[in-house]
Amino acid sequence: MPNIKSAKKRMQTSRNANERNRTVRSRLRNAIKRVRIAEDTASAELEYKKAQVLLDRAATDRILHPNASARIKSRLSKSIASQPS
Protein backbone atom coordinates (compact mmCIF):
# COMPACT_ATOMS: atom_id res chain seq x y z
CA MET A 1 0.00 0.00 0.00
CA PRO A 2 1.50 3.36 -0.97
CA ASN A 3 2.32 5.93 1.69
CA ILE A 4 3.00 8.91 -0.54
CA LYS A 5 -0.01 10.98 -1.56
CA SER A 6 0.88 11.06 -5.25
CA ALA A 7 1.38 7.28 -5.28
CA LYS A 8 -2.06 6.79 -3.70
CA LYS A 9 -3.61 9.05 -6.32
CA ARG A 10 -1.77 7.23 -9.11
CA MET A 11 -3.01 3.89 -7.80
CA GLN A 12 -6.61 5.12 -7.83
CA THR A 13 -6.16 6.59 -11.34
CA SER A 14 -4.70 3.31 -12.58
CA ARG A 15 -7.58 1.36 -11.06
CA ASN A 16 -10.13 3.60 -12.77
CA ALA A 17 -8.36 3.37 -16.14
CA ASN A 18 -8.10 -0.41 -15.80
CA GLU A 19 -11.84 -0.69 -15.19
CA ARG A 20 -12.62 1.55 -18.16
CA ASN A 21 -10.23 -0.30 -20.46
CA ARG A 22 -11.64 -3.67 -19.37
CA THR A 23 -15.14 -2.71 -20.55
CA VAL A 24 -13.78 -1.43 -23.87
CA ARG A 25 -11.79 -4.62 -24.45
CA SER A 26 -14.80 -6.73 -23.57
CA ARG A 27 -17.05 -4.89 -26.05
CA LEU A 28 -14.29 -5.20 -28.65
CA ARG A 29 -13.90 -8.97 -28.18
CA ASN A 30 -17.66 -9.47 -28.42
CA ALA A 31 -17.85 -7.40 -31.61
CA ILE A 32 -15.03 -9.43 -33.20
CA LYS A 33 -16.75 -12.65 -32.16
CA ARG A 34 -20.01 -11.51 -33.78
CA VAL A 35 -18.15 -10.92 -37.07
CA ARG A 36 -16.62 -14.40 -36.97
CA ILE A 37 -19.87 -16.22 -36.22
CA ALA A 38 -22.03 -14.28 -38.69
CA GLU A 39 -24.22 -16.51 -40.83
CA ASP A 40 -23.80 -14.83 -44.20
CA THR A 41 -21.58 -12.23 -45.85
CA ALA A 42 -24.10 -9.39 -45.53
CA SER A 43 -24.50 -9.76 -41.79
CA ALA A 44 -20.74 -10.25 -41.39
CA GLU A 45 -20.07 -6.98 -43.21
CA LEU A 46 -22.59 -5.17 -41.02
CA GLU A 47 -20.96 -6.52 -37.87
CA TYR A 48 -17.51 -5.74 -39.31
CA LYS A 49 -18.42 -2.06 -39.66
CA LYS A 50 -19.37 -1.95 -35.97
CA ALA A 51 -16.21 -3.79 -34.95
CA GLN A 52 -14.08 -1.51 -37.11
CA VAL A 53 -15.34 1.56 -35.25
CA LEU A 54 -14.53 -0.04 -31.90
CA LEU A 55 -11.07 -1.13 -33.10
CA ASP A 56 -10.25 2.35 -34.36
CA ARG A 57 -11.41 3.92 -31.11
CA ALA A 58 -9.37 1.44 -29.05
CA ALA A 59 -6.29 2.21 -31.15
CA THR A 60 -6.82 5.95 -30.79
CA ASP A 61 -7.13 5.61 -27.01
CA ARG A 62 -4.06 3.30 -27.00
CA ILE A 63 -5.99 0.44 -25.44
CA LEU A 64 -4.74 -1.56 -28.42
CA HIS A 65 -1.61 -0.82 -30.41
CA PRO A 66 -2.59 0.76 -33.75
CA ASN A 67 -0.79 -1.97 -35.67
CA ALA A 68 -2.66 -4.65 -33.71
CA SER A 69 -5.91 -2.94 -34.58
CA ALA A 70 -4.97 -2.83 -38.26
CA ARG A 71 -3.94 -6.49 -38.20
CA ILE A 72 -7.25 -7.58 -36.65
CA LYS A 73 -9.24 -5.54 -39.17
CA SER A 74 -7.24 -7.03 -42.02
CA ARG A 75 -7.79 -10.58 -40.83
CA LEU A 76 -11.51 -10.00 -40.30
CA SER A 77 -11.98 -8.51 -43.77
CA LYS A 78 -10.02 -11.37 -45.28
CA SER A 79 -12.23 -13.91 -43.51
CA ILE A 80 -15.36 -12.12 -44.72
CA ALA A 81 -14.09 -12.14 -48.29
CA SER A 82 -13.44 -15.88 -48.15
CA GLN A 83 -16.94 -16.67 -46.80
CA PRO A 84 -19.46 -18.19 -49.18
CA SER A 85 -22.24 -15.79 -50.17
Phi and psi in degrees as a GROMACS rama.xvg file:
@    title "Ramachandran Plot"
@    xaxis  label "Phi"
@    yaxis  label "Psi"
@TYPE xy
-71.1853  147.409  PRO-2
-102.276  -28.7827  ASN-3
-81.3028  139.501  ILE-4
-59.0432  -43.2669  LYS-5
-66.674  -33.6833  SER-6
-69.1646  -37.2375  ALA-7
-63.9814  -43.2942  LYS-8
-65.0117  -41.4045  LYS-9
-63.7702  -37.7685  ARG-10
-64.7014  -42.6823  MET-11
-65.9109  -41.6382  GLN-12
-62.1374  -43.0598  THR-13
-64.4067  -39.9772  SER-14
-63.1977  -43.104  ARG-15
-64.6446  -43.738  ASN-16
-64.6444  -39.8671  ALA-17
-61.7701  -42.6633  ASN-18
-64.3777  -43.3012  GLU-19
-64.6554  -44.8051  ARG-20
-67.0505  -32.6544  ASN-21
-63.8196  -41.698  ARG-22
-67.3434  -38.111  THR-23
-64.9161  -45.2052  VAL-24
-63.532  -37.3505  ARG-25
-64.9333  -46.4369  SER-26
-61.3014  -38.3229  ARG-27
-65.4499  -46.0726  LEU-28
-62.1647  -40.6265  ARG-29
-65.957  -38.6304  ASN-30
-65.3483  -41.8995  ALA-31
-64.4655  -40.587  ILE-32
-62.1858  -41.008  LYS-33
-64.2486  -32.9358  ARG-34
-66.6059  -44.3202  VAL-35
-67.9586  -32.5316  ARG-36
-97.7699  8.38632  ILE-37
-61.7779  143.18  ALA-38
-70.1441  -48.3202  GLU-39
-129.383  174.103  ASP-40
-63.4931  -39.1983  THR-41
-63.4716  -46.0666  ALA-42
-70.1883  -32.9429  SER-43
-64.6789  -40.9277  ALA-44
-66.9754  -37.0633  GLU-45
-64.1341  -45.4957  LEU-46
-67.4535  -33.6778  GLU-47
-63.0566  -39.5146  TYR-48
-61.8169  -40.668  LYS-49
-66.31  -43.0486  LYS-50
-66.3339  -36.2656  ALA-51
-62.4578  -40.955  GLN-52
-62.049  -45.2531  VAL-53
-64.8669  -39.3067  LEU-54
-64.9871  -43.1651  LEU-55
-63.8552  -40.7974  ASP-56
-66.1926  -40.9676  ARG-57
-65.0312  -36.132  ALA-58
-70.3064  -38.6314  ALA-59
-64.8083  -39.9975  THR-60
-83.0441  1.5319  ASP-61
63.0271  27.2735  ARG-62
-76.2772  -35.1111  ILE-63
-118.231  150.479  LEU-64
-68.373  139.887  HIS-65
-55.3922  -36.2637  PRO-66
-68.5428  -35.1851  ASN-67
-65.5314  -40.9531  ALA-68
-61.3824  -45.3823  SER-69
-63.8118  -39.7687  ALA-70
-64.462  -42.935  ARG-71
-64.6803  -43.8264  ILE-72
-62.3331  -40.2523  LYS-73
-63.6312  -44.6978  SER-74
-66.5307  -38.6406  ARG-75
-65.4797  -44.2734  LEU-76
-66.2448  -34.6117  SER-77
-66.33  -38.982  LYS-78
-70.0907  -33.2504  SER-79
-67.3695  -40.7926  ILE-80
-65.5524  -30.6257  ALA-81
-86.8731  -6.07916  SER-82
-71.3676  147.138  GLN-83
-71.6316  145.472  PRO-84
